Amino acid sequence: MDLMHHIAEKLPTLGAAEQRLAEFVRANPHSVAFVSARTLAAQAGVSPATVVRFFPRLGYASYAEAQQQLQTTLAGQYEAPGQRLTGDGAPRGALSVAQQALEQDMRNLQAMTPLLQSPGFAQLLTWLSTCQGRVAVVGGRYSRGPAQLLANQLAVALPTELVDPEQSASERLQDYGENDLVLCLSVRRYLRSTLEIARWLRTRGVPVVAFTDDALAPIALHCDLPLVLPTQGAALFDSYTAFTALGNALVGELSLSRRTTVTARAQAREQLDAQLGLYPGKPRS
């Protein structure tokens, strides 16, 4: 369990000064990872003694141990796929690698259960179920694939578009407002453009939800609702199986909460597809 999860778990039991320190750490992980305990105390507006007591209460031996874990986590956010090779380089059979990938995907799916039962997921469902405007799914580079799939899934229930943060995103999102909803996907390595779009949209009152792979990801600190999905892969690249499962879960829930709308959209799509002759006709007997 990482530092942010420890804080979330212990937050309700902390005193006022410790809660203030906890909120500062959650909002400023990149600076906390590299400052002394005395500097952290001054920045958070608490006493050095509070810092000394705080981290053992979270389960760490000391502030230094928590810092070391935080530094390792932050360093991993910026690794390129080629830097993730592990082991002694001994050749392995293709079946073995494929089996490892399948088993890791299954673990990722099992890890989705707490998320689907969380208040954050319930909040996302409420926003989607009551959305009176449009939905944009923002994702580029490593995040573009899962973003495209999620946009296609949500389009069954809501007017949804895919927006690449590096391709005229500001022009496409400039008319979005408080009745719309923007879902930003950002997995390592995190795009600066996605982060800047999220910041800009929030200044305009647009609700922003972040789907990411780490509670310490930059986008998680600059959104209205962060949702962290498991993306651990078995080889070079991360796994996006959890994103597919999330989209399926959302569409399933929306097909009930927005049944009339979903049915009407599905019928309209079928009529258009028929007019365009997209699919072959039924074989005649």
C-alpha positions in Angstrom: 0.0 0.0 0.0 1.4 3.4 -1.0 1.5 6.6 1.0 -1.7 8.1 -0.4 -3.6 5.0 0.4 -2.3 5.0 4.0 -3.3 8.6 4.3 -6.8 7.9 3.0 -7.2 5.0 5.4 -6.1 6.9 8.5 -7.5 10.4 7.7 -10.7 10.1 9.8 -8.7 9.1 12.9 -6.1 12.0 12.7 -6.1 15.1 14.8 -6.6 18.6 13.4 -2.9 19.3 12.9 -2.2 15.9 11.4 -5.2 16.3 9.0 -3.7 19.6 7.9 -0.4 17.9 7.3 -2.1 15.0 5.5 -3.9 17.3 3.1 -0.7 19.2 2.3 1.1 15.9 1.6 -1.7 14.8 -0.7 -1.7 18.1 -2.6 2.1 18.4 -2.9 3.7 14.9 -3.2 6.4 16.0 -5.6 7.8 18.6 -3.2 7.3 16.5 -0.1 9.4 13.7 -1.5 12.6 15.9 -1.4 12.3 18.2 1.6 13.5 17.8 5.2 11.0 17.2 8.1 11.6 20.8 9.3 10.9 22.3 5.9 7.7 20.1 5.5 6.5 21.3 8.9 7.0 24.9 7.9 5.3 24.5 4.5 2.3 22.6 6.0 1.9 25.0 8.9 2.4 22.4 11.6 5.1 21.7 14.2 8.2 19.5 13.5 6.9 17.2 16.2 3.7 16.6 14.3 5.7 15.5 11.2 7.8 13.2 13.4 4.6 11.5 14.9 2.6 11.6 11.6 4.4 9.0 9.5 4.7 6.3 12.2 1.0 6.6 12.6 0.6 5.7 9.0 2.7 2.5 9.5 6.2 3.8 8.5 9.2 3.5 10.6 10.1 7.2 9.9 9.5 10.1 7.6 12.7 9.0 5.7 11.1 5.6 5.0 7.9 7.3 3.7 10.0 9.6 1.5 12.0 6.7 0.0 8.8 5.0 -1.0 7.4 8.2 -2.4 10.5 8.9 -4.4 10.4 5.4 -5.9 6.8 5.8 -6.8 7.3 9.1 -8.5 10.4 7.9 -10.4 8.3 5.0 -11.8 5.7 7.5 -13.3 8.2 8.6 -15.9 9.7 5.4 -17.1 9.5 4.6 -20.8 8.4 1.1 -21.7 12.0 0.1 -22.5 13.0 0.9 -18.9 10.6 -1.6 -17.4 12.4 -4.7 -18.4 13.2 -6.8 -15.4 14.8 -10.1 -14.6 18.0 -11.6 -15.9 17.0 -11.5 -19.6 16.7 -15.3 -19.9 14.5 -16.3 -22.8 11.0 -17.4 -22.0 8.5 -19.3 -24.1 5.8 -17.3 -25.8 3.1 -19.3 -24.0 4.7 -18.5 -20.6 4.7 -14.8 -21.4 1.1 -14.9 -22.6 0.0 -16.8 -19.6 1.7 -14.3 -17.3 -0.1 -11.5 -19.1 -3.5 -13.2 -18.8 -3.0 -13.9 -15.1 -2.0 -10.3 -14.5 -5.1 -9.0 -16.3 -7.2 -11.3 -14.1 -5.6 -9.8 -11.0 -6.2 -6.3 -12.3 -9.9 -7.2 -12.8 -10.2 -8.5 -9.3 -8.6 -5.3 -8.0 -11.5 -3.4 -9.6 -14.0 -4.6 -7.1 -13.2 -2.0 -4.4 -13.3 0.8 -7.0 -16.8 -0.3 -8.2 -18.0 -0.2 -4.6 -16.4 3.1 -3.8 -18.1 6.5 -3.2 -16.1 7.9 -6.1 -17.6 5.4 -8.6 -21.1 6.2 -7.2 -20.4 9.9 -7.7 -19.3 9.3 -11.3 -22.5 7.4 -12.0 -24.6 10.2 -10.5 -22.9 12.8 -12.8 -23.3 10.6 -15.9 -26.9 9.7 -15.1 -27.9 13.3 -14.6 -25.7 14.9 -17.2 -27.8 17.4 -19.3 -25.0 18.3 -21.7 -22.1 16.6 -23.5 -19.3 14.2 -22.4 -15.8 14.5 -23.7 -13.2 11.8 -23.1 -9.7 13.2 -23.3 -6.7 11.0 -23.9 -3.5 11.0 -26.0 -0.4 8.9 -26.6 -0.4 6.0 -24.2 -3.9 6.9 -23.0 -5.5 7.3 -26.4 -6.4 3.7 -26.9 -8.4 3.3 -23.7 -9.9 6.8 -24.2 -11.2 5.8 -27.6 -12.8 2.6 -26.3 -14.4 4.5 -23.3 -15.8 7.2 -25.7 -17.3 4.5 -27.9 -18.9 2.7 -24.9 -20.4 5.9 -23.4 -21.7 7.0 -26.8 -24.4 4.4 -26.4 -25.9 6.4 -23.5 -24.7 10.0 -24.0 -23.5 12.4 -26.6 -19.8 11.6 -26.3 -16.7 12.7 -28.2 -13.0 11.7 -28.1 -10.6 14.6 -27.7 -6.9 14.2 -28.3 -5.2 16.8 -26.0 -2.6 17.5 -28.7 -5.0 18.1 -31.5 -7.1 21.3 -31.3 -8.4 20.3 -27.9 -9.1 23.9 -26.7 -11.2 24.7 -29.8 -13.3 21.5 -29.3 -13.8 22.1 -25.6 -14.2 25.9 -25.5 -18.0 25.7 -25.3 -18.1 23.2 -22.5 -19.6 24.4 -19.3 -21.0 23.3 -15.9 -23.7 21.1 -17.5 -21.1 19.1 -19.4 -18.6 16.5 -18.1 -15.0 15.8 -19.1 -13.3 12.5 -18.4 -9.5 12.8 -18.6 -7.4 9.6 -19.0 -3.8 9.9 -18.0 -1.5 7.0 -17.5 2.3 6.9 -17.4 4.0 8.6 -19.0 1.7 11.5 -18.3 1.0 14.1 -20.9 1.5 17.7 -19.9 -1.3 18.8 -22.3 -3.9 16.6 -20.6 -3.0 18.2 -17.2 -3.2 21.7 -18.6 -6.6 21.0 -20.2 -7.9 19.7 -16.9 -6.7 22.8 -15.1 -8.2 25.1 -17.7 -11.6 23.4 -17.7 -11.9 23.6 -14.0 -11.4 27.4 -14.1 -14.5 27.4 -16.4 -16.6 25.4 -14.0 -16.5 22.2 -16.0 -16.6 19.0 -13.9 -13.4 17.0 -14.5 -13.0 13.3 -13.7 -9.5 11.8 -13.9 -9.0 8.1 -14.7 -5.4 7.3 -13.9 -3.0 4.6 -12.7 -1.6 6.3 -9.6 -3.0 8.4 -6.8 0.2 10.5 -7.1 -0.3 11.1 -10.9 -0.3 14.8 -11.7 -3.9 14.7 -13.1 -5.2 13.2 -9.8 -4.2 16.4 -8.0 -6.0 18.7 -10.5 -9.5 17.2 -11.0 -12.8 17.1 -9.2 -12.9 13.3 -8.9 -9.9 11.0 -9.3 -10.4 7.3 -9.9 -7.3 5.1 -9.8 -7.3 1.9 -11.9 -4.9 -1.0 -11.8 -2.7 -1.1 -14.9 0.1 -3.5 -13.9 1.4 -5.3 -16.9 3.4 -8.5 -17.3 6.0 -7.2 -19.7 7.0 -3.9 -21.3 3.6 -2.2 -21.5 0.9 -1.5 -18.9 -2.4 -3.3 -19.1 -5.6 -1.4 -19.9 -8.0 -4.3 -19.2 -9.4 -2.4 -16.2 -10.4 0.5 -18.4 -12.4 -1.8 -20.6 -14.1 -3.3 -17.5 -14.8 0.2 -16.2 -16.5 1.2 -19.4 -18.6 -1.9 -19.5 -19.7 -1.3 -15.9 -20.6 2.3 -16.6 -22.7 1.4 -19.7 -24.4 -1.4 -17.8 -25.5 1.0 -15.0 -26.4 3.8 -17.5 -28.6 1.4 -19.5 -30.8 1.2 -16.3 -30.6 4.8 -15.0 -31.1 6.3 -18.5 -33.1 3.5 -20.1 -35.3 5.7 -22.2 -32.4 7.7 -23.6 -30.3 4.6 -24.2 -33.1 2.9 -26.0 -33.9 5.9 -28.2 -30.2 6.3 -29.1 -29.8 2.7 -29.9 -32.8 2.7 -32.2 -31.7 5.9 -34.0 -28.2 4.3 -34.6 -29.8 1.2 -36.0 -32.0 3.2 -38.4 -29.0 5.2 -39.6 -26.9 2.0 -40.0 -29.7 0.4 -42.0 -30.0 3.5 -44.3 -26.2 3.4 -44.9 -26.3 -0.4 -45.5 -23.4 -1.0 -43.1 -24.2 -4.6 -42.5 -25.0 -7.5 -44.7 -28.6 -8.6 -44.9 -30.0 -11.7 -43.3 -29.3 -14.8 -45.5 -32.4 -16.0 -47.2 -33.6 -19.6 -46.7 
